[in-house]
Amino acid sequence: MTRLSIIFFGILLLIVPAAAQHDGHKEMNSKGEPVVKSKDNAPVELKAGEKITRGAALAKGVKKTTVAKAFAQPGKLEGNTFEVSGVFVRSCKTEGCWMEMADKEGGRSVRVTFGDHAFFIPLNAAGMKVRAQGVFKTKTLSKEHVDHLIQEDGAKFENRNADGTVTEVSFDAAGVELIKG
């Protein structure tokens, strides 16, 4: 019995530190919370023309605008609900909690958020066509948040302020439709 106890405790001594080490290295999102893995951000395989939706269903009759107009007149569009269409440029690499979209390939892109992580998008959706409905916002992101978005998630910003912050025009989407090209 003693020999069996020694073997059991020996195995336990090997397992506990390994489990503790694994728990200490959880991936964290931009909110400082553990990364969510779900069916919403799981990779998808779509055929040309197939589409998927995330968030609220897109409504009919929503006024349309472009990403270019949002950059040209951010104050004029801010706070009103619009529909924008374009191409999916890149997204959060860890959770699918934001994406960048442009009017066309090679165009200037806007970062699209989904409420307070209200929904996620597939991690392999870059290159798809996008329709999104939501509200444009202009806000200043902290240096720490900008660093996280760049280093952890692959975001790109055209201009950083001298203190490392970014004044960002973004689009907070209530719902998105992704279409395989």
Protein Blocks (a to p, Z undefined) as FASTA:
>chain_A
ZZmmmmmmmmmmmmmmmmmmmmmmcccdfkopacdddfklgccdddehiacdehjdddeh
iacddfklmmmmmmlmgopacddddddfbdcfklopaccddfbghiacddddehjhkbcc
dfklgoiacddddddddddddfklmmmmmmmnopacfbdcfkopacddddddfbdcdddZ
Z
